[in-house]
């Protein structure tokens, strides 16, 4: 399910367009001296913010399959680690070595990560980004396990899936999957940042422009007028307060 803030961003964008339409409807009565409040400029701002939001959603949708593929791979990792640990436990390796391998197995299996989803099954980008380190740690621990096993001649399984060369190849596959997710997610986050700046930049963002617009309309018609109420009754919610990017 979509978070409240994600839903709220969409509502803010839609309500901003409603306010612009109301102002256009005032005809020649709407002649603000502040250029930021001109209907054409507000419309341009709305167009840019909506385009950034729509592109963000498209890029976010692109992360769904790579995230699913990565989860499948890491499920396979957990299964492979259990089998490797049991296989090594059946050898004549020293108790110390078996303990070390088992310790790494415990770390890997104890850091299972699942990504919450937004509406429509799209991965929540916040959790995808925050989980990156957890996946990296799982890979690093698995690499250490493979190195330990490669250095012990007692580990010589006949099963292809458990052989060192296969495990080394699997490490590369895990790293590639994790990198792919981060690269695709980075594109989505870029457009989310563009959208957020457009909405929530102090003084120049949609929220502050809306507040100035409402004050202007109240100045033209009076705060209790039907015209003013038709604009002030349309609410936008500030979820962020962002310092504008210096040019």
VOPAGU-2260 file (C-alpha; in pm, 1 decimal, decimal comma):
REM VOPAGU-2260
SITE   aa  ch    i         X         Y         Z
SITE  UNK   A    0       0,0       0,0       0,0
SITE  UNK   A    1     124,4     349,3     -82,5
SITE  UNK   A    2     249,1     552,9     212,8
SITE  UNK   A    3      57,3     860,2     329,7
SITE  UNK   A    4     331,0    1091,7     203,8
SITE  UNK   A    5     344,8     932,1    -142,0
SITE  UNK   A    6     -33,0     966,3    -173,1
SITE  UNK   A    7      -7,8    1320,9     -38,5
SITE  UNK   A    8     241,6    1429,4    -304,8
SITE  UNK   A    9      -3,6    1324,4    -574,9
SITE  UNK   A   10    -287,5    1510,4    -403,6
SITE  UNK   A   11     -71,9    1823,3    -374,0
SITE  UNK   A   12       2,1    1817,0    -746,0
SITE  UNK   A   13    -363,6    1769,4    -835,6
SITE  UNK   A   14    -486,7    2037,9    -596,8
SITE  UNK   A   15    -231,5    2285,7    -726,6
SITE  UNK   A   16    -382,3    2244,9   -1072,1
SITE  UNK   A   17    -729,9    2306,9    -926,5
SITE  UNK   A   18    -608,8    2633,6    -774,1
SITE  UNK   A   19    -456,1    2741,4   -1105,2
SITE  UNK   A   20    -783,7    2667,3   -1284,7
SITE  UNK   A   21    -977,7    2873,7   -1029,3
SITE  UNK   A   22    -740,0    3166,3   -1076,2
SITE  UNK   A   23    -773,2    3144,6   -1454,8
SITE  UNK   A   24   -1148,1    3150,8   -1402,9
SITE  UNK   A   25   -1125,3    3490,1   -1234,5
SITE  UNK   A   26   -1037,3    3638,5   -1573,3
SITE  UNK   A   27    -893,2    3990,0   -1576,3
SITE  UNK   A   28    -951,4    4026,0   -1200,8
SITE  UNK   A   29    -650,6    3802,1   -1151,4
SITE  UNK   A   30    -351,4    4026,9   -1226,3
SITE  UNK   A   31     -81,1    3960,7    -960,8
SITE  UNK   A   32     227,4    4182,6    -954,7
SITE  UNK   A   33     431,6    3887,0    -832,5
SITE  UNK   A   34     536,4    3706,3   -1151,2
SITE  UNK   A   35     550,4    3373,4    -967,2
SITE  UNK   A   36     172,1    3397,2    -926,9
SITE  UNK   A   37      94,9    3453,7   -1293,8
SITE  UNK   A   38    -126,2    3172,7   -1421,1
SITE  UNK   A   39     116,5    3091,1   -1701,4
SITE  UNK   A   40     410,3    3059,5   -1462,0
SITE  UNK   A   41     212,8    2852,9   -1211,6
SITE  UNK   A   42      99,3    2627,4   -1494,7
SITE  UNK   A   43     457,5    2583,3   -1609,4
SITE  UNK   A   44     560,2    2494,8   -1255,4
SITE  UNK   A   45     276,6    2242,3   -1226,9
SITE  UNK   A   46     372,2    2088,0   -1562,3
SITE  UNK   A   47     734,2    2042,3   -1453,3
SITE  UNK   A   48     643,7    1892,8   -1115,4
SITE  UNK   A   49     387,4    1654,8   -1264,5
SITE  UNK   A   50     632,4    1543,1   -1533,2
SITE  UNK   A   51     897,1    1472,2   -1268,9
SITE  UNK   A   52     645,8    1278,9   -1059,6
SITE  UNK   A   53     522,9    1075,1   -1356,8
SITE  UNK   A   54     879,8     992,7   -1462,0
SITE  UNK   A   55     963,9     896,7   -1104,5
SITE  UNK   A   56     675,6     649,1   -1103,0
SITE  UNK   A   57     788,8     505,4   -1436,7
SITE  UNK   A   58    1146,4     461,0   -1314,8
SITE  UNK   A   59    1019,9     314,2    -988,5
SITE  UNK   A   60     817,3      60,5   -1183,8
SITE  UNK   A   61    1139,9     -35,2   -1362,6
SITE  UNK   A   62    1287,6    -145,7   -1028,5
SITE  UNK   A   63    1018,6    -407,8    -966,2
SITE  UNK   A   64    1163,7    -693,9   -1170,0
SITE  UNK   A   65    1528,2    -637,5   -1067,1
SITE  UNK   A   66    1425,1    -625,9    -699,4
SITE  UNK   A   67    1221,7    -944,9    -743,6
SITE  UNK   A   68    1514,2   -1112,9    -919,1
SITE  UNK   A   69    1751,8   -1008,1    -642,1
SITE  UNK   A   70    1518,0   -1143,0    -374,2
SITE  UNK   A   71    1502,6   -1475,9    -557,5
SITE  UNK   A   72    1882,3   -1488,5    -574,5
SITE  UNK   A   73    1921,6   -1413,6    -205,6
SITE  UNK   A   74    1662,2   -1678,0    -120,8
SITE  UNK   A   75    1880,9   -1915,5    -317,9
SITE  UNK   A   76    2182,2   -1785,2    -124,5
SITE  UNK   A   77    2021,6   -1882,2     206,3
SITE  UNK   A   78    1943,0   -2228,0      73,2
SITE  UNK   A   79    2294,2   -2268,2     -69,1
SITE  UNK   A   80    2455,5   -2156,5     257,3
SITE  UNK   A   81    2263,0   -2416,7     456,0
SITE  UNK   A   82    2370,9   -2691,0     216,4
SITE  UNK   A   83    2733,8   -2578,1     213,6
SITE  UNK   A   84    2743,4   -2560,1     592,5
SITE  UNK   A   85    2598,7   -2910,8     624,7
SITE  UNK   A   86    2833,7   -3043,8     358,2
SITE  UNK   A   87    3137,3   -2896,0     535,5
SITE  UNK   A   88    3010,9   -3033,5     865,4
SITE  UNK   A   89    3026,4   -3382,9     716,9
SITE  UNK   A   90    3398,5   -3356,0     634,8
SITE  UNK   A   91    3710,3   -3424,0     840,0
SITE  UNK   A   92    3782,6   -3052,4     877,0
SITE  UNK   A   93    3888,1   -2928,9    1220,5
SITE  UNK   A   94    3628,6   -2824,5    1475,8
SITE  UNK   A   95    3768,4   -2470,2    1460,3
SITE  UNK   A   96    3719,0   -2446,5    1086,7
SITE  UNK   A   97    3368,1   -2586,9    1109,8
SITE  UNK   A   98    3289,0   -2331,4    1379,8
SITE  UNK   A   99    3418,2   -2044,6    1165,3
SITE  UNK   A  100    3213,1   -2152,3     862,8
SITE  UNK   A  101    2905,7   -2205,7    1076,1
SITE  UNK   A  102    2949,5   -1858,0    1226,3
SITE  UNK   A  103    2948,1   -1700,1     882,7
SITE  UNK   A  104    2644,7   -1908,7     786,8
SITE  UNK   A  105    2463,1   -1780,9    1093,9
SITE  UNK   A  106    2539,8   -1419,4    1000,5
SITE  UNK   A  107    2415,7   -1469,2     645,5
SITE  UNK   A  108    2097,3   -1650,2     744,1
SITE  UNK   A  109    2025,4   -1404,9    1026,2
SITE  UNK   A  110    2009,1   -1097,0     802,3
SITE  UNK   A  111    1717,2   -1186,7     577,2
SITE  UNK   A  112    1581,2    -875,5     402,5
SITE  UNK   A  113    1237,3    -820,9     250,4
SITE  UNK   A  114    1140,4    -500,5      71,7
SITE  UNK   A  115     799,2    -349,3     158,2
SITE  UNK   A  116     588,3    -262,1    -142,9
SITE  UNK   A  117     390,1      41,9    -245,8
SITE  UNK   A  118      54,8      22,2    -418,4
SITE  UNK   A  119      64,9    -211,9    -716,7
SITE  UNK   A  120     354,3    -414,4    -578,3
SITE  UNK   A  121     618,5    -155,3    -663,2
SITE  UNK   A  122     916,3    -170,2    -421,6
SITE  UNK   A  123     929,3     113,7    -168,8
SITE  UNK   A  124    1242,9     306,6    -276,3
SITE  UNK   A  125    1322,5     410,5      80,7
SITE  UNK   A  126    1355,6      50,9     191,5
SITE  UNK   A  127    1534,3     -58,3    -125,0
SITE  UNK   A  128    1797,0     208,3     -64,3
SITE  UNK   A  129    1826,0     143,4     309,7
SITE  UNK   A  130    1858,7    -231,4     253,6
SITE  UNK   A  131    2162,1    -193,5      26,6
SITE  UNK   A  132    2412,9    -231,3     307,8
SITE  UNK   A  133    2237,1    -543,8     436,5
SITE  UNK   A  134    2270,9    -712,0      97,9
SITE  UNK   A  135    2635,4    -604,9      73,3
SITE  UNK   A  136    2706,1    -756,8     415,5
SITE  UNK   A  137    2541,8   -1084,4     315,3
SITE  UNK   A  138    2756,9   -1097,8       2,1
SITE  UNK   A  139    3074,6   -1012,5     194,8
SITE  UNK   A  140    3008,1   -1284,2     452,8
SITE  UNK   A  141    2938,2   -1534,6     177,0
SITE  UNK   A  142    3264,1   -1438,3       2,6
SITE  UNK   A  143    3450,3   -1496,3     328,8
SITE  UNK   A  144    3283,4   -1836,1     361,6
SITE  UNK   A  145    3386,8   -1934,3       9,3
SITE  UNK   A  146    3745,1   -1821,8      77,0
SITE  UNK   A  147    3759,6   -2032,2     392,6
SITE  UNK   A  148    3624,1   -2335,6     211,1
SITE  UNK   A  149    3860,2   -2285,5     -82,7
SITE  UNK   A  150    4153,6   -2292,1     157,9
SITE  UNK   A  151    4051,7   -2622,2     318,9
SITE  UNK   A  152    4124,2   -2936,4     116,5
SITE  UNK   A  153    3861,9   -3123,0     320,0
SITE  UNK   A  154    3592,4   -2937,4     131,4
SITE  UNK   A  155    3576,4   -3121,3    -202,1
SITE  UNK   A  156    3211,4   -3191,3    -282,2
SITE  UNK   A  157    3112,3   -3395,3    -584,9
SITE  UNK   A  158    2792,0   -3193,4    -628,4
SITE  UNK   A  159    2847,1   -2924,7    -893,5
SITE  UNK   A  160    2624,2   -2667,9    -722,3
SITE  UNK   A  161    2841,0   -2684,0    -408,4
SITE  UNK   A  162    3183,5   -2677,6    -575,4
SITE  UNK   A  163    3407,6   -2377,2    -509,2
SITE  UNK   A  164    3407,2   -2262,5    -872,7
SITE  UNK   A  165    3026,8   -2263,4    -871,6
SITE  UNK   A  166    3011,4   -2072,4    -544,7
SITE  UNK   A  167    3257,4   -1812,2    -676,3
SITE  UNK   A  168    3039,8   -1767,3    -984,3
SITE  UNK   A  169    2736,5   -1728,4    -759,7
SITE  UNK   A  170    2912,1   -1450,5    -566,2
SITE  UNK   A  171    2956,7   -1259,4    -893,0
SITE  UNK   A  172    2590,1   -1312,5    -978,1
SITE  UNK   A  173    2482,1   -1174,9    -639,6
SITE  UNK   A  174    2704,2    -868,3    -675,6
SITE  UNK   A  175    2575,0    -798,7   -1027,0
SITE  UNK   A  176    2213,2    -823,3    -912,4
SITE  UNK   A  177    2271,8    -585,5    -623,8
SITE  UNK   A  178    2451,2    -333,3    -845,3
SITE  UNK   A  179    2172,0    -347,2   -1103,2
SITE  UNK   A  180    1907,9    -262,5    -842,4
SITE  UNK   A  181    2107,0      32,2    -710,3
SITE  UNK   A  182    2170,1     175,8   -1057,5
SITE  UNK   A  183    1804,2     158,3   -1157,9
SITE  UNK   A  184    1687,0     290,4    -822,4
SITE  UNK   A  185    1925,8     584,3    -855,5
SITE  UNK   A  186    1739,9     701,2   -1166,5
SITE  UNK   A  187    1406,2     687,9    -984,4
SITE  UNK   A  188    1541,3     876,6    -683,4
SITE  UNK   A  189    1674,0    1154,7    -909,2
SITE  UNK   A  190    1326,3    1232,2   -1041,6
SITE  UNK   A  191    1175,9    1203,4    -694,0
SITE  UNK   A  192    1421,3    1470,0    -579,7
SITE  UNK   A  193    1326,1    1692,7    -874,3
SITE  UNK   A  194     958,7    1652,6    -782,8
SITE  UNK   A  195    1021,8    1721,0    -415,3
SITE  UNK   A  196    1218,7    2038,9    -490,8
SITE  UNK   A  197     936,9    2157,1    -716,3
SITE  UNK   A  198     680,5    2099,1    -443,6
SITE  UNK   A  199     863,4    2187,8    -124,2
SITE  UNK   A  200    1144,5    2434,4    -191,0
SITE  UNK   A  201    1112,4    2722,2      54,8
SITE  UNK   A  202     964,0    3035,1    -111,0
SITE  UNK   A  203     974,2    2902,1    -467,6
SITE  UNK   A  204     807,6    2560,8    -435,2
SITE  UNK   A  205     442,3    2481,8    -505,0
SITE  UNK   A  206     346,5    2493,6    -136,4
SITE  UNK   A  207     477,1    2845,8     -78,6
SITE  UNK   A  208     353,7    2973,4    -415,0
SITE  UNK   A  209       9,4    2840,1    -322,8
SITE  UNK   A  210      16,7    3026,8       9,4
SITE  UNK   A  211     106,4    3351,5    -168,5
SITE  UNK   A  212    -162,5    3289,9    -428,7
SITE  UNK   A  213    -428,0    3245,8    -160,4
SITE  UNK   A  214    -322,0    3569,5       8,0
SITE  UNK   A  215    -337,5    3755,2    -323,1
SITE  UNK   A  216    -689,3    3630,4    -395,1
SITE  UNK   A  217    -800,0    3729,9     -44,5
SITE  UNK   A  218    -644,6    4070,2    -110,8
SITE  UNK   A  219    -839,8    4108,9    -434,4
SITE  UNK   A  220   -1179,6    3985,1    -320,4
SITE  UNK   A  221   -1167,9    3989,1      59,1
SITE  UNK   A  222   -1096,4    3695,9     285,8
SITE  UNK   A  223   -1465,5    3607,2     332,3
SITE  UNK   A  224   -1562,3    3629,1     -32,7
SITE  UNK   A  225   -1684,4    3326,9    -224,6
SITE  UNK   A  226   -1395,6    3374,9    -466,0
SITE  UNK   A  227   -1137,6    3357,1    -187,6
SITE  UNK   A  228   -1307,9    3058,8     -25,2
SITE  UNK   A  229   -1305,1    2874,4    -359,1
SITE  UNK   A  230    -925,2    2891,6    -350,3
SITE  UNK   A  231    -843,8    2874,4      21,8
SITE  UNK   A  232   -1066,7    2569,3      56,0
SITE  UNK   A  233    -827,9    2371,1    -164,7
SITE  UNK   A  234    -563,2    2237,7      69,8
SITE  UNK   A  235    -206,8    2132,3       7,0
SITE  UNK   A  236       4,0    1967,6     275,6
SITE  UNK   A  237     371,9    2031,1     336,0
SITE  UNK   A  238     557,6    1701,7     381,9
SITE  UNK   A  239     906,4    1849,8     342,4
SITE  UNK   A  240    1083,0    2182,0     383,3
SITE  UNK   A  241    1367,9    2195,7     134,4
SITE  UNK   A  242    1634,3    2459,8      90,2
SITE  UNK   A  243    1641,5    2554,9    -277,5
SITE  UNK   A  244    1940,0    2438,0    -480,4
SITE  UNK   A  245    2178,0    2727,4    -541,2
SITE  UNK   A  246    2237,3    2796,0    -908,7
